[in-house]
Amino acid sequence: MASAGTDVTAVLQHPTSQDLLSNSIARLAYVAPDGTPRVVPIGFLWNGSHVVMCTSTNAPKVRSLSADPHAALTIDTIEFPPKILLMRGTVELETVDGIPAEYLAMNSDQMMVPEQRRAWEVEVRSLYEQMVRIVMTPTWAKLIDFEGTLPTAVEELVQERDERERAHASTETDD
């Protein structure tokens, strides 16, 4: 389900999207049981068609997403111009024994020196008997890079400005 001509696959295959999808941190939004929104930073792994996140079995997001599987994800940069990938979709939760391979992969060797990685993995394996894999299927996606794509509201303002300028130019030529 894409919105207003948005082809989710095309958006996610765009080189800028692919670069953002190789990041390690996103912001996951979901609705808590009390009906209020939540946004949390979370590690993720893009497998080419789904976003895979992992968390502890007792995390509040697990209860919330079990009750309402709708979620949104933002992956962005802070340099100018910012690059922002927005996704909406549904999630499936799976409790797995031990540590999911995706969790180990998303916490790559590039983030830590080998000694840190070994110590981190020992700690993780001792802490989690089980984890929950959160697999998001994107049903809507938008890339905003402020070069080729803008936020929808800004696109509307640009169109209105251009229409005003055309109207102003045509009245000047009529005089």
C-alpha positions as MATLAB code, in Angstrom:
seq = 'MASAGTDVTAVLQHPTSQDLLSNSIARLAYVAPDGTPRVVPIGFLWNGSHVVMCTSTNAPKVRSLSADPHAALTIDTIEFPPKILLMRGTVELETVDGIPAEYLAMNSDQMMVPEQRRAWEVEVRSLYEQMVRIVMTPTWAKLIDFEGTLPTAVEELVQERDERERAHASTETDD';
ca = [
       0.000    0.000    0.000;
       1.753    3.130   -1.208;
       0.543    6.659   -0.766;
      -0.127    9.125   -3.571;
       1.966    7.463   -6.240;
       4.751    6.454   -3.879;
       6.338    3.183   -4.951;
       7.745    1.729   -1.727;
      10.225   -0.525   -3.532;
      11.532    2.313   -5.710;
      11.952    4.587   -2.684;
      13.791    1.909   -0.718;
      16.042    1.025   -3.681;
      17.122    4.643   -4.240;
      20.890    4.968   -3.578;
      20.334    7.506   -0.787;
      17.801    5.196    0.867;
      20.205    2.284    0.548;
      22.900    4.388    2.223;
      20.528    5.287    5.069;
      19.440    1.654    5.397;
      23.069    0.735    6.029;
      23.034    2.908    9.187;
      22.858    1.257   12.552;
      20.302    3.367   14.445;
      16.731    4.320   13.631;
      13.846    5.815   15.554;
      10.891    3.472   16.025;
       7.460    4.974   16.677;
       4.525    3.010   18.016;
       1.432    3.491   20.168;
       1.679    2.543   23.840;
      -1.163    0.707   25.600;
      -2.351    4.007   27.109;
      -2.878    5.374   23.582;
       0.032    7.815   23.642;
       2.814    7.783   21.045;
       6.318    6.541   21.770;
       9.539    7.018   19.820;
      12.657    5.078   20.759;
      16.093    4.744   19.188;
      16.785    1.187   18.112;
      19.404   -0.756   16.214;
      18.231   -2.369   13.009;
      19.287   -4.433   10.043;
      17.848   -4.054    6.529;
      17.638   -7.466    4.848;
      16.570   -6.139    1.460;
      12.829   -6.299    2.063;
      12.266   -5.961    5.810;
      13.683   -3.995    8.718;
      14.744   -6.350   11.496;
      15.102   -5.053   15.054;
      15.743   -7.039   18.208;
      14.915   -6.330   21.826;
      14.499   -7.926   25.212;
      11.372   -9.968   25.892;
      10.346   -7.567   28.678;
      10.673   -4.344   26.646;
       7.560   -2.127   26.735;
       7.587   -1.940   22.924;
       6.962   -5.696   22.755;
       3.681   -5.405   24.670;
       2.643   -2.361   22.657;
       3.489   -3.831   19.256;
       1.784   -7.108   20.203;
      -1.425   -5.163   20.792;
      -1.048   -2.871   17.753;
       1.465   -3.926   15.083;
       1.443   -0.580   13.248;
       4.753    1.255   13.463;
       6.805    3.963   11.831;
      10.551    4.241   11.423;
      12.810    7.202   10.721;
      16.442    6.940    9.663;
      18.211   10.244    9.175;
      21.455   12.179    9.097;
      22.412   15.452   10.725;
      24.652   16.958    8.042;
      23.332   19.607    5.660;
      21.265   18.988    3.733;
      19.757   16.315    5.952;
      18.721   13.031    4.433;
      15.638   11.389    5.893;
      14.012    8.052    5.180;
      10.503    7.638    6.572;
       8.707    4.307    6.641;
       5.398    3.038    7.920;
       4.322   -0.543    8.141;
       3.342   -3.445   10.286;
       5.527   -5.618   12.433;
       5.626   -9.272   13.292;
       7.143  -10.358   16.588;
       8.987  -13.599   17.143;
      10.533  -14.698   20.428;
      13.732  -16.624   19.752;
      16.014  -18.561   22.021;
      19.434  -16.991   22.419;
      20.642  -14.086   20.319;
      19.239  -13.563   16.812;
      21.891  -13.479   14.087;
      20.552  -10.082   12.997;
      21.283   -8.625   16.437;
      24.881   -9.728   16.196;
      25.134   -8.461   12.610;
      23.640   -5.033   13.353;
      26.230   -4.535   16.069;
      29.042   -4.947   13.612;
      32.762   -5.142   14.045;
      32.966   -1.679   12.464;
      31.412   -0.204   15.604;
      33.920   -1.763   17.998;
      37.520   -2.829   18.076;
      37.900   -6.640   18.223;
      38.476   -6.744   22.001;
      35.362   -4.662   22.617;
      33.350   -6.842   20.260;
      34.388  -10.037   22.051;
      33.568   -8.585   25.477;
      30.253   -7.184   24.215;
      29.216  -10.536   22.735;
      30.095  -12.418   25.930;
      27.991   -9.926   27.921;
      25.051  -10.140   25.510;
      25.068  -13.941   25.470;
      25.115  -14.016   29.284;
      22.264  -11.503   29.560;
      19.659  -12.693   27.063;
      18.235  -16.199   27.238;
      15.683  -15.067   24.647;
      15.122  -12.000   22.486;
      12.266  -10.728   20.376;
      12.815  -10.199   16.669;
      10.698   -7.314   15.426;
      10.321   -7.570   11.650;
       8.803   -4.547    9.945;
       7.301   -4.803    6.477;
       7.289   -1.305    4.969;
       3.940   -0.423    3.383;
       4.793    3.266    2.810;
       8.121    5.015    2.377;
       9.336    8.509    1.590;
      12.860    9.762    1.051;
      13.556   13.412    1.785;
      16.967   14.635    0.680;
      16.224   18.351    0.119;
      17.834   18.040   -3.291;
      15.512   15.824   -5.326;
      12.746   15.373   -2.767;
      11.189   17.634   -0.159;
       8.660   17.193    2.638;
       5.150   17.138    1.160;
       4.171   20.435    2.830;
       7.250   22.160    1.382;
       6.529   20.646   -2.061;
       3.054   22.202   -1.856;
       4.524   25.600   -0.924;
       6.965   25.446   -3.852;
       4.097   24.621   -6.221;
       1.993   27.511   -4.845;
       4.923   29.916   -5.183;
       5.576   28.798   -8.758;
       1.900   29.270   -9.623;
       1.937   32.781   -8.110;
       5.068   33.649  -10.076;
       3.529   32.339  -13.326;
       0.343   34.296  -12.680;
       2.353   37.432  -11.895;
       4.487   36.968  -15.034;
       1.404   36.527  -17.232;
      -0.193   39.746  -15.905;
       3.025   41.621  -16.620;
       3.031   40.392  -20.233;
      -0.648   41.382  -20.603;
       0.150   45.016  -19.721;
];
